[in-house]
Amino acid sequence: MSVDPAAVWEALNEVMDPELPVVSVVELGMVRGVTVDGDRVTVALTPTFAGCPAQAVMQAAVAERVRALGPAAVTVTLQLDPPWTTDWIADTAREKLRRVGLATPRPHGGLIQLALDEPAVCPYCGSTQTDLRSAFGPTLCRAIYYCRACRQGFELFKPL
């Protein structure tokens, strides 16, 4: 029995990031490819950081969701090259993250220094009157900011 690649992508879009359950691993750009070879499926997954503590959980969730489609074998490989970049975050995910108070840098095309030089935009009020409070957020890929305009703290995905 062959599995439809479109069905695999649809199923993967239901696998939420365990640390950001408002967005899927597909929306975050972590699913880099799906290969269907008859009744075998391989999914290439790129975590936001090579040492992401949630990567085993994500691999298991991806495998479980794809297995539900009925293939004989499912393999989830970690693809670390090229490394994940915030440019891969889908526009739908950027909006969902903003609604829960997590800012994302604008796409930078690999010019990370330009993104680092720009002020963080507050996801609550849109102000750029923001200050970095800690380069180390709850995960390696996020930093903590404070908005002087609306006086809210928020997290920003580091431009990677």
N, CA and C atoms as an extended XYZ file, in Angstrom:
480
Properties=species:S:1:pos:R:3:atomname:S:1:resname:S:1:resid:I:1 pbc="F F F"
N         0.844       -1.180        0.000 N   MET     1
C         0.000        0.000        0.000 CA  MET     1
C         0.889        1.243        0.000 C   MET     1
N         0.688        2.096       -0.956 N   SER     2
C         1.449        3.335       -1.055 CA  SER     2
C         0.713        4.452       -0.319 C   SER     2
N         1.467        5.328        0.316 N   VAL     3
C         0.901        6.449        1.064 CA  VAL     3
C         1.026        7.701        0.209 C   VAL     3
N        -0.017        8.491        0.176 N   ASP     4
C        -0.023        9.732       -0.593 CA  ASP     4
C         0.835       10.784        0.120 C   ASP     4
N         1.867       11.325       -0.555 N   PRO     5
C         2.716       12.345        0.081 CA  PRO     5
C         1.922       13.557        0.594 C   PRO     5
N         0.879       13.954       -0.118 N   ALA     6
C         0.054       15.089        0.324 CA  ALA     6
C        -0.634       14.764        1.651 C   ALA     6
N        -1.035       13.508        1.828 N   ALA     7
C        -1.664       13.094        3.090 CA  ALA     7
C        -0.655       13.136        4.229 C   ALA     7
N         0.588       12.800        3.921 N   VAL     8
C         1.638       12.856        4.948 CA  VAL     8
C         1.835       14.307        5.390 C   VAL     8
N         1.958       15.228        4.424 N   TRP     9
C         2.131       16.643        4.773 CA  TRP     9
C         0.936       17.156        5.580 C   TRP     9
N        -0.260       16.749        5.191 N   GLU    10
C        -1.462       17.170        5.923 CA  GLU    10
C        -1.423       16.649        7.358 C   GLU    10
N        -1.015       15.405        7.520 N   ALA    11
C        -0.918       14.814        8.863 CA  ALA    11
C         0.147       15.526        9.686 C   ALA    11
N         1.275       15.844        9.059 N   LEU    12
C         2.355       16.514        9.785 CA  LEU    12
C         1.953       17.920       10.222 C   LEU    12
N         1.069       18.534        9.484 N   ASN    13
C         0.600       19.872        9.863 CA  ASN    13
C        -0.238       19.835       11.136 C   ASN    13
N        -0.591       18.636       11.583 N   GLU    14
C        -1.335       18.467       12.841 CA  GLU    14
C        -0.415       18.204       14.031 C   GLU    14
N         0.876       18.031       13.771 N   VAL    15
C         1.849       17.785       14.845 CA  VAL    15
C         2.327       19.143       15.361 C   VAL    15
N         1.926       19.462       16.565 N   MET    16
C         2.275       20.760       17.137 CA  MET    16
C         3.651       20.721       17.789 C   MET    16
N         4.317       21.863       17.758 N   ASP    17
C         5.585       21.997       18.463 CA  ASP    17
C         5.282       21.828       19.951 C   ASP    17
N         5.991       20.958       20.661 N   PRO    18
C         5.673       20.727       22.068 CA  PRO    18
C         5.895       21.952       22.964 C   PRO    18
N         6.761       22.865       22.547 N   GLU    19
C         7.017       24.058       23.356 CA  GLU    19
C         6.164       25.243       22.923 C   GLU    19
N         5.587       25.162       21.723 N   LEU    20
C         4.737       26.225       21.171 CA  LEU    20
C         3.508       25.574       20.546 C   LEU    20
N         2.592       25.057       21.358 N   PRO    21
C         1.501       24.244       20.818 CA  PRO    21
C         0.461       24.989       19.981 C   PRO    21
N         0.705       26.245       19.650 N   VAL    22
C        -0.210       26.965       18.756 CA  VAL    22
C         0.217       26.839       17.299 C   VAL    22
N         1.419       26.276       17.050 N   VAL    23
C         1.915       26.134       15.680 CA  VAL    23
C         2.443       24.721       15.451 C   VAL    23
N         2.329       24.291       14.210 N   SER    24
C         2.799       22.941       13.871 CA  SER    24
C         4.267       22.962       13.472 C   SER    24
N         4.840       21.770       13.451 N   VAL    25
C         6.233       21.650       13.025 CA  VAL    25
C         6.379       22.021       11.557 C   VAL    25
N         5.306       21.860       10.778 N   VAL    26
C         5.330       22.278        9.372 CA  VAL    26
C         5.345       23.804        9.291 C   VAL    26
N         4.465       24.467       10.059 N   GLU    27
C         4.404       25.929       10.035 CA  GLU    27
C         5.711       26.567       10.497 C   GLU    27
N         6.415       25.907       11.416 N   LEU    28
C         7.699       26.431       11.882 CA  LEU    28
C         8.829       26.145       10.890 C   LEU    28
N         8.531       25.392        9.842 N   GLY    29
C         9.546       25.100        8.834 CA  GLY    29
C        10.507       24.009        9.243 C   GLY    29
N        10.133       23.220       10.219 N   MET    30
C        11.038       22.170       10.701 CA  MET    30
C        10.957       20.891        9.871 C   MET    30
N         9.865       20.686        9.152 N   VAL    31
C         9.778       19.522        8.269 CA  VAL    31
C        10.398       19.928        6.939 C   VAL    31
N        11.527       19.354        6.637 N   ARG    32
C        12.295       19.755        5.453 CA  ARG    32
C        12.025       18.873        4.245 C   ARG    32
N        11.398       17.749        4.468 N   GLY    33
C        11.087       16.903        3.330 CA  GLY    33
C        10.356       15.642        3.729 C   GLY    33
N         9.588       15.133        2.773 N   VAL    34
C         8.856       13.879        2.943 CA  VAL    34
C         9.157       13.032        1.715 C   VAL    34
N         9.584       11.804        1.960 N   THR    35
C         9.853       10.866        0.870 CA  THR    35
C         8.975        9.641        1.074 C   THR    35
N         8.235        9.288        0.041 N   VAL    36
C         7.409        8.085        0.084 CA  VAL    36
C         7.975        7.119       -0.949 C   VAL    36
N         8.337        5.940       -0.467 N   ASP    37
C         8.865        4.893       -1.339 CA  ASP    37
C         7.993        3.665       -1.129 C   ASP    37
N         6.935        3.568       -1.917 N   GLY    38
C         5.982        2.471       -1.758 CA  GLY    38
C         5.255        2.588       -0.434 C   GLY    38
N         5.505        1.621        0.459 N   ASP    39
C         4.843        1.643        1.766 CA  ASP    39
C         5.788        2.106        2.880 C   ASP    39
N         6.829        2.825        2.496 N   ARG    40
C         7.793        3.368        3.464 CA  ARG    40
C         7.822        4.879        3.354 C   ARG    40
N         7.827        5.547        4.511 N   VAL    41
C         7.834        7.012        4.552 CA  VAL    41
C         9.033        7.480        5.371 C   VAL    41
N         9.747        8.447        4.822 N   THR    42
C        10.843        9.087        5.543 CA  THR    42
C        10.536       10.567        5.642 C   THR    42
N        10.671       11.100        6.848 N   VAL    43
C        10.447       12.522        7.093 CA  VAL    43
C        11.755       13.111        7.594 C   VAL    43
N        12.203       14.189        6.942 N   ALA    44
C        13.406       14.911        7.377 CA  ALA    44
C        12.962       16.064        8.260 C   ALA    44
N        13.497       16.116        9.468 N   LEU    45
C        13.101       17.102       10.466 CA  LEU    45
C        14.326       17.901       10.912 C   LEU    45
N        14.203       19.225       10.882 N   THR    46
C        15.278       20.097       11.335 CA  THR    46
C        14.815       20.844       12.574 C   THR    46
N        15.388       20.553       13.742 N   PRO    47
C        14.993       21.276       14.959 CA  PRO    47
C        15.510       22.709       14.918 C   PRO    47
N        14.919       23.557       15.745 N   THR    48
C        15.334       24.956       15.784 CA  THR    48
C        16.780       25.103       16.257 C   THR    48
N        17.242       24.189       17.087 N   PHE    49
C        18.635       24.120       17.516 CA  PHE    49
C        19.051       22.662       17.490 C   PHE    49
N        20.307       22.397       17.159 N   ALA    50
C        20.791       21.016       17.092 CA  ALA    50
C        20.606       20.298       18.427 C   ALA    50
N        20.719       21.018       19.522 N   GLY    51
C        20.572       20.417       20.844 CA  GLY    51
C        19.206       20.642       21.457 C   GLY    51
N        18.200       20.895       20.644 N   CYS    52
C        16.849       21.175       21.149 CA  CYS    52
C        16.378       20.030       22.039 C   CYS    52
N        15.998       20.343       23.294 N   PRO    53
C        15.587       19.274       24.202 CA  PRO    53
C        14.277       18.596       23.790 C   PRO    53
N        13.519       19.224       22.909 N   ALA    54
C        12.240       18.645       22.489 CA  ALA    54
C        12.357       17.803       21.221 C   ALA    54
N        13.568       17.657       20.682 N   GLN    55
C        13.659       16.989       19.387 CA  GLN    55
C        13.230       15.530       19.440 C   GLN    55
N        13.515       14.800       20.494 N   ALA    56
C        13.073       13.402       20.586 CA  ALA    56
C        11.556       13.316       20.673 C   ALA    56
N        10.950       14.254       21.388 N   VAL    57
C         9.487       14.294       21.498 CA  VAL    57
C         8.870       14.577       20.126 C   VAL    57
N         9.466       15.515       19.393 N   MET    58
C         8.953       15.846       18.055 CA  MET    58
C         9.122       14.675       17.097 C   MET    58
N        10.265       14.018       17.134 N   GLN    59
C        10.481       12.859       16.268 CA  GLN    59
C         9.434       11.781       16.542 C   GLN    59
N         9.179       11.522       17.809 N   ALA    60
C         8.193       10.498       18.172 CA  ALA    60
C         6.788       10.903       17.725 C   ALA    60
N         6.428       12.174       17.903 N   ALA    61
C         5.090       12.648       17.506 CA  ALA    61
C         4.916       12.580       15.993 C   ALA    61
N         5.962       12.948       15.253 N   VAL    62
C         5.916       12.877       13.794 CA  VAL    62
C         5.745       11.420       13.355 C   VAL    62
N         6.550       10.528       13.904 N   ALA    63
C         6.469        9.109       13.541 CA  ALA    63
C         5.091        8.532       13.863 C   ALA    63
N         4.576        8.854       15.031 N   GLU    64
C         3.261        8.343       15.439 CA  GLU    64
C         2.166        8.826       14.493 C   GLU    64
N         2.212       10.093       14.159 N   ARG    65
C         1.163       10.661       13.291 CA  ARG    65
C         1.224       10.058       11.897 C   ARG    65
N         2.418        9.860       11.363 N   VAL    66
C         2.559        9.274       10.021 CA  VAL    66
C         2.183        7.798       10.048 C   VAL    66
N         2.537        7.083       11.111 N   ARG    67
C         2.169        5.654       11.226 CA  ARG    67
C         0.656        5.466       11.151 C   ARG    67
N        -0.090        6.454       11.644 N   ALA    68
C        -1.553        6.372       11.617 CA  ALA    68
C        -2.096        6.318       10.184 C   ALA    68
N        -1.281        6.714        9.208 N   LEU    69
C        -1.693        6.655        7.808 CA  LEU    69
C        -1.534        5.254        7.215 C   LEU    69
N        -0.844        4.361        7.946 N   GLY    70
C        -0.755        2.969        7.539 CA  GLY    70
C         0.464        2.490        6.784 C   GLY    70
N         1.553        3.263        6.702 N   PRO    71
C         2.717        2.712        5.987 CA  PRO    71
C         3.360        1.578        6.784 C   PRO    71
N         4.114        0.725        6.068 N   ALA    72
C         4.804       -0.388        6.724 CA  ALA    72
C         5.939        0.102        7.603 C   ALA    72
N         6.583        1.203        7.200 N   ALA    73
C         7.718        1.712        7.965 CA  ALA    73
C         7.746        3.236        7.898 C   ALA    73
N         8.114        3.840        9.022 N   VAL    74
C         8.263        5.297        9.107 CA  VAL    74
C         9.623        5.581        9.728 C   VAL    74
N        10.389        6.438        9.061 N   THR    75
C        11.684        6.864        9.575 CA  THR    75
C        11.667        8.379        9.664 C   THR    75
N        12.076        8.901       10.816 N   VAL    76
C        12.198       10.346       10.994 CA  VAL    76
C        13.675       10.628       11.208 C   VAL    76
N        14.264       11.322       10.250 N   THR    77
C        15.686       11.636       10.333 CA  THR    77
C        15.871       13.090       10.743 C   THR    77
N        16.922       13.332       11.487 N   LEU    78
C        17.282       14.709       11.827 CA  LEU    78
C        18.184       15.250       10.738 C   LEU    78
N        17.804       16.373       10.183 N   GLN    79
C        18.590       17.029        9.150 CA  GLN    79
C        19.115       18.334        9.747 C   GLN    79
N        20.388       18.367       10.057 N   LEU    80
C        20.977       19.531       10.712 CA  LEU    80
C        21.676       20.483        9.744 C   LEU    80
N        21.775       20.087        8.482 N   ASP    81
C        22.423       20.934        7.487 CA  ASP    81
C        21.525       21.029        6.267 C   ASP    81
N        21.048       22.200        5.930 N   PRO    82
C        21.353       23.475        6.568 CA  PRO    82
C        20.632       23.604        7.909 C   PRO    82
N        21.188       24.413        8.799 N   PRO    83
C        20.527       24.620       10.090 CA  PRO    83
C        19.228       25.394        9.916 C   PRO    83
N        18.315       25.180       10.855 N   TRP    84
C        17.023       25.871       10.847 CA  TRP    84
C        17.242       27.379       10.904 C   TRP    84
N        16.357       28.104       10.271 N   THR    85
C        16.395       29.557       10.297 CA  THR    85
C        14.985       30.101       10.525 C   THR    85
N        14.911       31.235       11.173 N   THR    86
C        13.603       31.866       11.394 CA  THR    86
C        12.965       32.280       10.078 C   THR    86
N        13.730       32.328        9.008 N   ASP    87
C        13.152       32.613        7.688 CA  ASP    87
C        12.155       31.536        7.276 C   ASP    87
N        12.283       30.334        7.820 N   TRP    88
C        11.411       29.220        7.437 CA  TRP    88
C        10.059       29.257        8.136 C   TRP    88
N         9.860       30.153        9.086 N   ILE    89
C         8.574       30.234        9.779 CA  ILE    89
C         7.530       30.774        8.805 C   ILE    89
N         6.440       30.044        8.634 N   ALA    90
C         5.368       30.460        7.725 CA  ALA    90
C         4.665       31.702        8.267 C   ALA    90
N         4.127       32.496        7.363 N   ASP    91
C         3.396       33.704        7.771 CA  ASP    91
C         2.247       33.370        8.712 C   ASP    91
N         1.569       32.245        8.482 N   THR    92
C         0.464       31.847        9.368 CA  THR    92
C         0.975       31.617       10.786 C   THR    92
N         2.155       31.016       10.900 N   ALA    93
C         2.738       30.765       12.218 CA  ALA    93
C         3.170       32.065       12.876 C   ALA    93
N         3.719       32.984       12.095 N   ARG    94
C         4.131       34.281       12.659 CA  ARG    94
C         2.940       34.979       13.305 C   ARG    94
N         1.810       34.938       12.635 N   GLU    95
C         0.615       35.590       13.177 CA  GLU    95
C         0.104       34.862       14.425 C   GLU    95
N         0.082       33.546       14.397 N   LYS    96
C        -0.352       32.777       15.569 CA  LYS    96
C         0.560       33.055       16.762 C   LYS    96
N         1.860       33.111       16.523 N   LEU    97
C         2.815       33.378       17.599 CA  LEU    97
C         2.636       34.798       18.145 C   LEU    97
N         2.416       35.757       17.251 N   ARG    98
C         2.196       37.138       17.695 CA  ARG    98
C         0.980       37.215       18.610 C   ARG    98
N        -0.083       36.480       18.258 N   ARG    99
C        -1.317       36.512       19.063 CA  ARG    99
C        -1.116       35.961       20.468 C   ARG    99
N        -0.109       35.132       20.671 N   VAL   100
C         0.156       34.609       22.016 CA  VAL   100
C         1.344       35.310       22.671 C   VAL   100
N         1.783       36.413       22.067 N   GLY   101
C         2.819       37.230       22.687 CA  GLY   101
C         4.246       36.844       22.378 C   GLY   101
N         4.474       36.129       21.290 N   LEU   102
C         5.823       35.752       20.908 CA  LEU   102
C         6.148       36.425       19.576 C   LEU   102
N         7.156       37.280       19.590 N   ALA   103
C         7.548       38.010       18.390 CA  ALA   103
C         8.501       37.176       17.543 C   ALA   103
N         8.479       37.443       16.245 N   THR   104
C         9.409       36.792       15.328 CA  THR   104
C        10.138       37.872       14.541 C   THR   104
N        11.414       37.639       14.249 N   PRO   105
C        12.122       38.630       13.423 CA  PRO   105
C        11.623       38.553       11.992 C   PRO   105
N        11.784       39.645       11.273 N   ARG   106
C        11.392       39.607        9.854 CA  ARG   106
C        12.368       38.691        9.118 C   ARG   106
N        11.938       38.117        8.014 N   PRO   107
C        12.875       37.299        7.228 CA  PRO   107
C        14.105       38.117        6.843 C   PRO   107
N        15.278       37.487        6.931 N   HIS   108
C        16.529       38.214        6.725 CA  HIS   108
C        17.400       37.644        5.619 C   HIS   108
N        17.003       36.510        5.066 N   GLY   109
C        17.763       35.935        3.960 CA  GLY   109
C        19.198       35.579        4.306 C   GLY   109
N        19.470       35.309        5.556 N   GLY   110
C        20.823       34.949        5.978 CA  GLY   110
C        21.650       36.113        6.474 C   GLY   110
N        21.140       37.319        6.334 N   LEU   111
C        21.854       38.506        6.824 CA  LEU   111
C        21.437       38.755        8.278 C   LEU   111
N        21.878       37.868        9.144 N   ILE   112
C        21.444       37.884       10.536 CA  ILE   112
C        21.826       39.182       11.234 C   ILE   112
N        22.965       39.741       10.907 N   GLN   113
C        23.402       40.975       11.566 CA  GLN   113
C        22.382       42.095       11.351 C   GLN   113
N        21.791       42.154       10.158 N   LEU   114
C        20.763       43.175        9.901 CA  LEU   114
C        19.565       42.974       10.821 C   LEU   114
N        19.171       41.726       10.993 N   ALA   115
C        18.041       41.430       11.869 CA  ALA   115
C        18.389       41.739       13.327 C   ALA   115
N        19.622       41.484       13.720 N   LEU   116
C        20.034       41.763       15.099 CA  LEU   116
C        20.084       43.264       15.377 C   LEU   116
N        20.371       44.058       14.352 N   ASP   117
C        20.454       45.504       14.520 CA  ASP   117
C        19.083       46.179       14.589 C   ASP   117
N        18.034       45.494       14.136 N   GLU   118
C        16.693       46.066       14.156 CA  GLU   118
C        16.087       45.926       15.547 C   GLU   118
N        15.293       46.908       15.963 N   PRO   119
C        14.623       46.761       17.253 CA  PRO   119
C        13.554       45.674       17.185 C   PRO   119
N        13.345       45.014       18.298 N   ALA   120
C        12.285       44.017       18.371 CA  ALA   120
C        10.938       44.733       18.328 C   ALA   120
N         9.986       44.149       17.629 N   VAL   121
C         8.641       44.723       17.537 CA  VAL   121
C         7.753       44.022       18.554 C   VAL   121
N         7.131       44.795       19.418 N   CYS   122
C         6.255       44.236       20.449 CA  CYS   122
C         5.065       43.539       19.791 C   CYS   122
N         4.810       42.279       20.148 N   PRO   123
C         3.677       41.566       19.558 CA  PRO   123
C         2.328       42.054       20.082 C   PRO   123
N         2.330       42.805       21.161 N   TYR   124
C         1.075       43.288       21.748 CA  TYR   124
C         0.624       44.618       21.159 C   TYR   124
N         1.567       45.558       20.998 N   CYS   125
C         1.160       46.896       20.548 CA  CYS   125
C         1.851       47.351       19.270 C   CYS   125
N         2.832       46.596       18.788 N   GLY   126
C         3.516       46.945       17.553 CA  GLY   126
C         4.631       47.971       17.714 C   GLY   126
N         4.913       48.402       18.932 N   SER   127
C         5.948       49.404       19.172 CA  SER   127
C         7.348       48.815       18.981 C   SER   127
N         8.267       49.683       18.591 N   THR   128
C         9.677       49.284       18.530 CA  THR   128
C        10.445       49.868       19.713 C   THR   128
N         9.740       50.422       20.667 N   GLN   129
C        10.368       50.944       21.893 CA  GLN   129
C        10.554       49.776       22.858 C   GLN   129
N        11.460       48.902       22.501 N   THR   130
C        11.644       47.665       23.245 CA  THR   130
C        13.090       47.523       23.697 C   THR   130
N        13.272       46.829       24.788 N   ASP   131
C        14.603       46.610       25.356 CA  ASP   131
C        14.830       45.124       25.585 C   ASP   131
N        16.029       44.665       25.245 N   LEU   132
C        16.428       43.302       25.544 CA  LEU   132
C        16.635       43.184       27.047 C   LEU   132
N        15.961       42.260       27.687 N   ARG   133
C        16.126       42.025       29.118 CA  ARG   133
C        17.010       40.830       29.396 C   ARG   133
N        16.923       39.824       28.514 N   SER   134
C        17.774       38.650       28.672 CA  SER   134
C        17.922       37.968       27.319 C   SER   134
N        19.157       37.719       26.937 N   ALA   135
C        19.406       37.007       25.682 CA  ALA   135
C        19.040       35.533       25.811 C   ALA   135
N        18.758       35.114       27.038 N   PHE   136
C        18.435       33.719       27.291 CA  PHE   136
C        17.002       33.611       27.766 C   PHE   136
N        16.135       33.102       26.885 N   GLY   137
C        14.730       32.912       27.224 CA  GLY   137
C        14.495       31.512       27.746 C   GLY   137
N        13.243       31.066       27.729 N   PRO   138
C        12.920       29.739       28.247 CA  PRO   138
C        13.476       28.603       27.386 C   PRO   138
N        13.818       28.926       26.135 N   THR   139
C        14.464       27.957       25.267 CA  THR   139
C        15.645       28.645       24.594 C   THR   139
N        16.538       27.860       24.001 N   LEU   140
C        17.729       28.422       23.364 CA  LEU   140
C        17.413       29.353       22.198 C   LEU   140
N        16.262       29.167       21.588 N   CYS   141
C        15.944       29.938       20.382 CA  CYS   141
C        15.169       31.223       20.682 C   CYS   141
N        14.982       31.577       21.961 N   ARG   142
C        14.207       32.771       22.290 CA  ARG   142
C        14.934       33.663       23.294 C   ARG   142
N        14.601       34.955       23.240 N   ALA   143
C        15.147       35.957       24.162 CA  ALA   143
C        13.969       36.692       24.804 C   ALA   143
N        14.243       37.381       25.917 N   ILE   144
C        13.202       38.113       26.648 CA  ILE   144
C        13.357       39.607       26.401 C   ILE   144
N        12.260       40.256       26.059 N   TYR   145
C        12.232       41.698       25.805 CA  TYR   145
C        11.170       42.361       26.675 C   TYR   145
N        11.268       43.682       26.770 N   TYR   146
C        10.283       44.495       27.489 CA  TYR   146
C         9.890       45.655       26.579 C   TYR   146
N         8.602       45.930       26.513 N   CYS   147
C         8.099       47.032       25.699 CA  CYS   147
C         7.843       48.231       26.609 C   CYS   147
N         8.512       49.339       26.305 N   ARG   148
C         8.315       50.559       27.092 CA  ARG   148
C         6.970       51.222       26.786 C   ARG   148
N         6.394       50.958       25.618 N   ALA   149
C         5.131       51.592       25.235 CA  ALA   149
C         3.942       50.988       25.988 C   ALA   149
N         3.820       49.670       25.960 N   CYS   150
C         2.656       49.037       26.621 CA  CYS   150
C         3.027       48.344       27.931 C   CYS   150
N         4.309       48.378       28.268 N   ARG   151
C         4.821       47.826       29.531 CA  ARG   151
C         4.585       46.318       29.678 C   ARG   151
N         4.693       45.634       28.563 N   GLN   152
C         4.538       44.181       28.574 CA  GLN   152
C         5.896       43.533       28.322 C   GLN   152
N         6.141       42.443       28.990 N   GLY   153
C         7.282       41.614       28.654 CA  GLY   153
C         6.868       40.655       27.544 C   GLY   153
N         7.806       40.267       26.719 N   PHE   154
C         7.488       39.301       25.657 CA  PHE   154
C         8.749       38.562       25.249 C   PHE   154
N         8.552       37.472       24.545 N   GLU   155
C         9.664       36.677       24.017 CA  GLU   155
C         9.796       36.963       22.535 C   GLU   155
N        11.032       36.857       22.047 N   LEU   156
C        11.337       37.024       20.622 CA  LEU   156
C        12.127       35.824       20.164 C   LEU   156
N        11.710       35.214       19.069 N   PHE   157
C        12.538       34.207       18.438 CA  PHE   157
C        13.807       34.891       18.005 C   PHE   157
N        14.938       34.371       18.395 N   LYS   158
C        16.204       34.951       17.962 CA  LYS   158
C        16.324       34.792       16.453 C   LYS   158
N        16.808       35.829       15.775 N   PRO   159
C        16.988       35.669       14.323 CA  PRO   159
C        18.122       34.683       14.045 C   PRO   159
N        17.774       33.574       13.469 N   LEU   160
C        18.733       32.516       13.157 CA  LEU   160
C        18.715       32.246       11.673 C   LEU   160
